[in-house]
């Protein structure tokens, strides 16, 4: 068994993708999964974030997905896949925040705007690149409120 696959949740993820990371590590260690279709779970979606869409959830989603891609993509060109995912996310986040882009120029302008979701995307990328993981500090968390 792979020693890295055992253990607790990776605290770098904090709130999003920690379960996906744990599952991926378990599969890599040789554990098998199964699905019981008779089980029903009620899930209050995104209760930790105050709803389905929030700048805080956008921040953690961007930062943690980049970390997840880095950690688990096996192909040589994982960075290209991560950039494609990020472009798709930014395009859809811009549209959902009320600024539907008509071009990549529109996405660029939105991403540099003062929109709170654009700020969350920028902060998520910044912290990933700076290798700042775990819980966001209170000052930055307040900037996304």
N, C-alpha and C positions, 0 to 999 in steps of 0.2 A: 504494500500500500504506500502511496506517495505521502510522505510526512506533511507536505504543504497542504494537502487536501483535508487533513484532519484539523480539528480545532474549532475555534469560535468564528463568528462572523468577522469579516475584515472591517475594522473600524474606520478605515479610510473612506468607505462609501457613505456611511451615516445617512440613513433614511431611504435612499433609493439604490437599487441594484445590489444590495448586500445579499438578498436572497438568491438572486440569479447567479451571483459569484459563488455562493456556497454550493448551489446545485451543480454548477459547472465543475467546481473542484471535486465534488463527490463523484460525478461521472468520470472525470479524469483518473480518479483513484480506483475505478473499477466497480463502483456501486451501480446498481440498476434502479430504474425508476418504474413506477406503475401508476395507473390512473384508475380510481374507483368512481365510475360514473354515477353511482347511487348517492354519493356524498354531496350535500348542499351546504354552501357557506354563504352567509350574508356578510358583505364587506362594505363598510362605510368608506367609500372611496375618498382618499386623500384627506382624511380627517386631520392628520398632523399638519397639513398646510392650509386648512380653512376652506377647502373646496377643491374642485377638480382642476382648475387653472389658477395659478398664482405665480408671481415672480419668484418666490422662494422655491417652489417646485421646479420651475424652469431652470433656475440656477443649479440645483442639485442634479437635475436631469442631464444638463449639458456636461457639467464637470464629471459626474460619475459614469456617464456612458463613454466618455473619452477614456477614462481609467479602465473601464470594463473592456473596451475594445483593445487597449494596449495590453492588458493582462491576459486576454483569452484568444485573441486572433492568432492563428498559427501561420497563415500565409505570409509571404514575404512583404506584400504590399498592404498590410493592415492599415497603414496611415492613410492611404487613398480611400479605403472603405470608410474610415472614420471621418474624413473630410466630406465624403459624399453624404454620410448620415448627418453630419453637422449642417451642411448646406440645406438638406431637406428639412431639418428641424427649424433652422432660422427662417426659411421661406414660410413654413406653416405657422410658426409663432408670430411672424409679422402679420400674416393674414388673420389669424385668430385675435390679434390685439387691435384689430380695426383698421389696419393699414395694408390691405391686400396688395402685394407687389405685382406689378405688371411686367417687370423685367428684373434682371440681376442688379441693375443700377438702382432700382427702387428698393431692393433688399439691402443694398449697401447703404443707401441714404437712411433707411429705417434703422439699420443696426448701429448707426452713428448718432441717432436721435436721442432725445431725452425720455423716450418711452420707457416705462418701468420694466417691461419685458425685454426690450433691447438691452437695457442696463444689466438685467439678469443674465442674458446670454454672454455679454462681454465679461462680466465678473466670473462666470463659470469657466470660460476659456482662459481667462487670466489666471485663476487659481489652479487650473489643471497644469498650465505651463509653468507656474511657479512651484508646483508640487505641494500645494496647500490643500490638504484633505481633512476629513473629519468634519466636525460641526463648524459652521460659519461663525465668526466672532460677532458679538452683539452689535458693534458699530456697523458692520457690513449688512447684517441681518436687518437692522433698522432702515438702511438705505433701500432695501427691497420691499419694505412694508407699504 
